[in-house]
Amino acid sequence: MDTTPRILMCPPDYYGIEYEINPWMDRQVGSDPAESHRQWRALHDTLVDLGVTVELMEPQPGLPDLVFTANAGLVFGDLFLSSRFRHGVRQGETPHFDRWARAHGFVVEALPPGRNFEGAGDALFCGPTLFAGYRFRSDARSHHWIGERLGVPVLPLELVDPRFYHLDTCFCPLSETAAIYYPGAFDDYGRSVLKGQIGTLIEVSAEEAVSFSCNAVVVGRTVVLNDGAPKLARALNDLGFDSRPLRLTEFIKAGGSAKCLTLYLSTPPWQTAEPDPACTLAHFSTSA
Amino acid sequence: MDRDDRRESHAPEPTSGVIEEVEVRGHIVDSLLLPKILDRILQMGGTFEIRECKIGARRVDPSYARIAIRAASAADLDEILGDLVEHGASPVDPEDAKVEAADISGAFPDHFYSTTNQRTQLRLGGRWIDVSDQEMDCGIAVDPVAKTARCVPMVDVQAGMPIVVGHDGLRVVPTERPREASLFGFMGSGVSSEKPKAVSLQGVADSIRATRAAGKKVLLVGGPAIVHTGSASHVAQLIREGWVQALFAGNALATHDIEQAIYGTSLGVSIDRGESIEHGHEHHLRTINTIRRRGGIKAAVDSGLIRSGIMYECVKHGVDVVLAGSIRDDGPLPEVITDSIRAQARMRESVKDVGFALMIATALHSIATGNLLPAWVKVVCVDINPATVTKLSDRGTFQTVGLVTDVEPFLRSLAGMLSVL
């Protein structure tokens, strides 16, 4: 079995701050296209260097956030569960993501209409369980639907700080039993669930969390993350992980960093939930 | 999050407010979403009742809960529902109840919904509301503007009144048997003379105390055997000490009680000596005649003619007395209501705040009262004849606890137990 990690990225040719849909975005500040390209390229090259097969999709004019491929959908085996973006300005991305997925052998499926779901930005496997963020972008009901659709346990976690509007901005699985998280992004219930379910939880401090250190890409024993989290780097090191800090400040202006710029296409090693062979074939009732 | 304070059921009081049901499915136990939703309801001032809960057998299996939420107003409920939807709950949306305007007065439209004495809820304008004045064998009239519903007897139907027809948008919420180790928990519904009387008696006394402590009324429904057996003074004591707020009886109880007050006899028999008095058989008729000449019981008490007994204490302590007549009555006394429909209406009015009903030695008035009481009012029926108690349960007042015993020792002991002196 091929264990080479495969990740989808989209070059930032049309990336920019053209609207404001989270507290990080400010059209007055804007982004620097040349610097954005340099930072994105550095991430791309780092991943390739770590042995990742990076798939690229074609950027589209008028869709500045297409660069954040984590929000395309949720990949589960051969199934690509397409996102339903909450904000109209991002809904135009869906046909492009779907077309790419279909062209690359995935069975594309969508949630019932009227539900919000923003893909791997809000749904992260750790061990057999899908941890799922809700409130700002995805709905708790969407996650329940996904749990039934995929036949996996789904634990919806309410996100309470608008700066950490996607689960992948405040939570990052490292292995089947370990993850990093920023406690301030969750309420008591969410913190209790995470503590109860995950053996080793590395807490990220508030000042390191705002530099998007939880928005990391894990490849083997290496964690690629935003610059500016020395404490986290030390904690990772104690756990046997290397860290590769990168400067991704141009993307933080839009509320994203390393993880948001990537979508795992292969099953990552920290995910033990496996698709039922019938998963992509079953005609599943959408009335559930 | 206050888990210690969480209860399986914050059973709402059947008073006011609006209700809505939501359902939530998924891994709601492991994700703490179910406790969170319940906590949110309480934090936002609502109450809840879990109507259905299925827990997934394996870790991957989803669980399901259907939760009824009650709030003081529609606006409060909307706020709670708006919040819960965010946490994955969705409203359960059955149909509204069907309503038809009464085509004639004094009768329901065909296919009217016939009520039980159990707590009933009705869906109106997409909301569950409680039906008020719950009573068996009635119809339900709806006020579409005020969004209220109440039980109405057939005779009170006015042409044009919106009446509920069919069974859509209606549900009956069964009254749970109390879990506390009280008379009602202990007795079940069995009727038997072979039950420990002291325990039963203590249960009745405790229930009366609890009813008064809760600010509810105690209703006594009594037959003339109370007087014949020499128990009138015990009942008088209960009234004097504030344990009875309403009395339902007939012409006979009042007549023999006053006969005793005036002549010292009941149906001509000396209460003190137990012997028939010469010309004693005339006493009750002379009593009725005297009271009719005085213009009524109250006037006779006020003038000093009646100085003791049940009716005397009722007048002195403002007990709501309803005397309902029957076909065999002598006289009757002026206060006796001989129009059955009017008597029913007065009784219906009087039972509204009753929390406990003690029915003693009368089949007729007990069944009539049982018909008017909602199922959550505790009823104790005391009679020497088991058939009276059985009959009351058979007519639908199934919450009745029966005590088969002579009424005199029962009332003497009860008055002693409740005595404040």
Interface residues (C-beta under 8 A of the other chain):
Chain A: P128 Y134 R135 D139 A140 R141 H143 H144 G147 E148 G151 V152 P153 V154 L155 P156 L157 E158 D188 Y189 S192 V193 Q197 A288
Chain B: M1 V24 R25 G26 H27 D30 S31 L32 L33 P35 K36 R59 V60 P62 V85 E86 H87 G88 S90
